[in-house]
């Protein structure tokens, strides 16, 4: 999802030559395959958006896959980039790197200050390792490997599996089915009270390109060598109940929402402090409702292909 958004954004810049590879063409879990790819291509910048992702259910069911695959993907790419003398790389992490009880909104200094949310701890550990990998290569080898930490992302090319996806695509898929089948009650996990922040993937792509192309001196002046990541978000959150109501509006669902309080809520609130990024000259443009409407339009056009996605 993020990778395709970055490709769309970079494609609009006329002097870019994009080098991409599909999953069928390049196994990112294979160190040799990744190294061969970098040796065969002259690369100036790397956008490291590839990851194993999923919602609460998927993280609970497949923790081994989540930590192993993410560690391998990012390690293989960062190391191959270094060995082939790629000076610029941007690593995309996740807001789950922050402690469960981090002060809200969460600023970059909250990293490694407390216990992580248990439901996605393996994924979070992998993403934290990715940050430290980039910082360590910068310190030891003089690389310019930067890190951005997006809030919850949504948009075209997401995984819309009803159970194994993130909250927005999972809800959107179930609400769509409910409307199609005239179902009048939809169950939502948890109380609906937790607050979350959501960023459209096209905004994330724009922020990534902005950070990648900042002059080194400007980037260095706003970060620290061992705390170099930058939060990316809207700075605005909503409750899960409000999100469900907005998705109901977008999809045309007019039934009842049943909040199952026996299911886990996860962290009570997750809002990013995006003041560092704003001081660097960027802020989001796509509102939640507008983003949900465009995403639902994409979903309806691509529903059969997209539902073949699996963990």
N, C-alpha and C positions, 0 to 999 in steps of 0.2 A: 504493500500500500504506500508506504513512505517513499520507497525507491522509485516507484512509477510516478509519484508526484514530483520528485526531484528531477526526474528525466523530462517530464512535461515542462517544468519551469526552465531548466537549462536549455531545452530545445528552442525556446523562444528567444534565446540570446544567439545572434547570428554567427558569431565567430567561435562558437564552441564545437568541438568534435567529440561526440559521446562514444564511449566504449562500454558496452553492456554485455551481459551474458545471462541466459535463462538458467533455471535450476537444472534443466536437462543438459545444458551445455557445460556447466561448471558446478562441481560438487564442493561447496565451501567448507565441508567437514574434512576434506582431503588436503593436507598440507602440500603434497606434491602437485596436485591439480591447481591449487591457488598460486603456487610459486611459478608453475609453468605459464599460467595465464599472464602474470605480471611480466615475466621475462619476454613473452611474445608480443607485448603491447607497450608502447611508450606512453606512460601515464604522467600527467602533471598534478592532478588533484584526485583524491579519492573521497567519495561520499559513502561512508560505511553505515548503511541503513538496514542491511540484512539482519534478521533476527528470528528466533523462534518465539512466537507471541501467542497469547490467549487470555481468557478471562479467569475468574476465580475457580470455576469447575476444572478447566484444563490445567491450571497451575497445581491444583490439589491432586489431580489424577496422574499427571506426568512430570513430577518434579525432577526426576533424573534426566529426562530428555531436555527439559528447560535449562538446567544448569550446564549440562555437558555440551549441547549443541551451541548455545550462545558463547560459552567460553572458547570453543574450538573455532567458531566462525570468526570472532573478532581477533583472536590470537593469530590465526592463519593470515588474515588480511593485513593486520598492522605489521606483522613481522615481514611478510613478503613485500609490502610497500617500502619498508625500511631497507631491506636487502637490495631492492632495485632502485634505490636512491630517489624515491618519491618524497618530496619535502613537505607537501601539504596534504593533510587528511582531516576529515571531519567525522567524528564518531557520534552517532545518535543513541542516547541512552533512554532513561525513563524516570518519571517522577517517583517511582517505587523505590528508588535508592535512598529516600529519606526515611528517618525513623517513624514508626507508627504514631508516636505522640509528639512529633516535631511541632514547635510553635507555628501557628498559622498567621499569615501566609508563610510558606517555607522558603527561606532564602538559601543560597548556595552554601553558607556556612553551617547548615544543619547536617551536612553529610558526616556520617560516622560518629554521631553524638548520642545514639540511643538504639534500642531494639527495633528491628524491622517488623513489618506486618507479616505474620506467619504464612498467610495464604499464598504469597508470591515471593517468599524469601529466597529460594534458589535462583529465580530470575533476577531479583534485585542484586544478589551477590555477584552474579555474572556481569551485570551492568556496572557495578562499582569497580570490579576488576578491570573492565574495559577503560574506565576513566584513568585508573592508576597505571595501566599499561601505556596509554598515550602520554601521560605526564612523565612517566619514567623514561620513555624514549626521547622525549623533549629534553629532559635534564641530562641524560647520558650521551645522546647522539646529536643534540642540537636540532632535532626535528621541530616542525610546526604542526603538531597534531592537536586539533582542537576538539572540544566536547560540548554538545548541546543536550539538555535534558528536557524533552517535551512533556507536557501534561498529557492527559488522556486524548488520544487522537482518534479521528473518525473520517470517513470519506470514501471515495471510489476505490475499488479493488480491495476493500477490507474482507475479512473472513466473516461471512454472515451465517455461520452454523448456529442453530438455535441454542445449543448448550456450550460449545467449546470456543465461543468468541467473546469479545469484549462487550461491555454493557450496551452501547448504542447499536451495533450491528445485530446483536442477539435479540434485543427488544424489537428492532425494526423488522426483523424476519418473522418473529412471532406475531406482532401486530398485523403485518401484512397477511399472514395466514389466517388470522382471526377474522379479518374483514372478508377475505375470499370465501371462508367457510361459514360465515354468519355466526361466529362464536361471540358470546356476549360477556364472558368473564376471562380476564387474563391474570395469571399469577405472576407476581413480581417478587423475587427473592429479597428478604429483609424487610425492614420497617418502612423504607422509603425516606428516612430522615437523613442519612449520610449525605454530605455535600461533596460534589465533584466539579471539576473544571474540565471543559472540553474544547479542543482546538481542531479546526478543520485542517486536513492534511495539506491542502494547498497553501495555507498560511505557514505551516511548518516548513514546507519546501522553500518558501520565500525567506523565512528566517534563517534557514540553513545556508542558503547562498549568501545572504547578507553577512553572516558571521564568518563564513569561509573567506570572503573577499575583503574583510577589514584589514587595514594596514597592520603589520605586525606590532608596531609600536603602540597603536591604539588598543589593540586586543590585550597586549601585555600590561598596559596601564590600568585596565579594568579587571584584571584577574591576578591570580597568584600562581607560581609554578606548581604548587602542590594543592591548589584549590582553583583549578582553571576552568571548570565547567560553567555553562551559562544556562539558566532556566529559560524555557520558551513556553509561553501560555498566553491567555487572554487577560488574566488578572481578575476574572469574574467567575463565580461558581454558582451552582444551583443544587437543590436537593434531587435525589433520585426520583422522588414523587413528581417534582416539577418537570424533570426530564421525560418521565413516562407520559405525563399529560401533554407535553409538547409533541412527542412522537405520535401519540394518539391523534392529535390535531392534524399532523402532517400526513398520516396514513389514512385518515378518515374513520378511525375506530371510535364508536360511540357507546361502547359497553362499559363494564365496571372493572376497576383495577383492584385485585385482591393481593394485599401485601402479606407475604408469608413470613411472619416474625420468627419462625423456628429456624430459618436459614440465616447464615452469617451476613452481617452488614459490611464487614471489613472496617477499614479506618473510618472514623467519624467524619473527618473533613480532610480534603487534600486540595489546597489552593497554592499555586506557585507565586512567589514574589518575583515579579518580572522587571523590577526596577533597574537591574544591571543591564538587561537587554534594551530597555527603553533609553537608558543613558547612552547606549551605543547607536541609537537612531532608528530602532525598529519597533513596531507594535502591530498586533493583529488587526485584520480588517473585516473578516467574515463573521457575522452574528450567528448564534447557535441555531435559531429557527431557519435562517436562510441556508445555513450549511446543511441542516437536516433535510430541508426540502430538495436541495440539489443532490444530496446523497441518495435520497429515496427515489428520485428520478433515475439516477444511474442504476440503482438496485433493480428497479422494475424492468429496465432494458436488458439487464444482464443476469437475471435471477437464476436461470437454469445452469448456465456455466459456473456462476459463482457458488452455487450450492454443492458443487462437486468438491469444494475445498475441504480438506480433512486434516486432523492432527497427525 
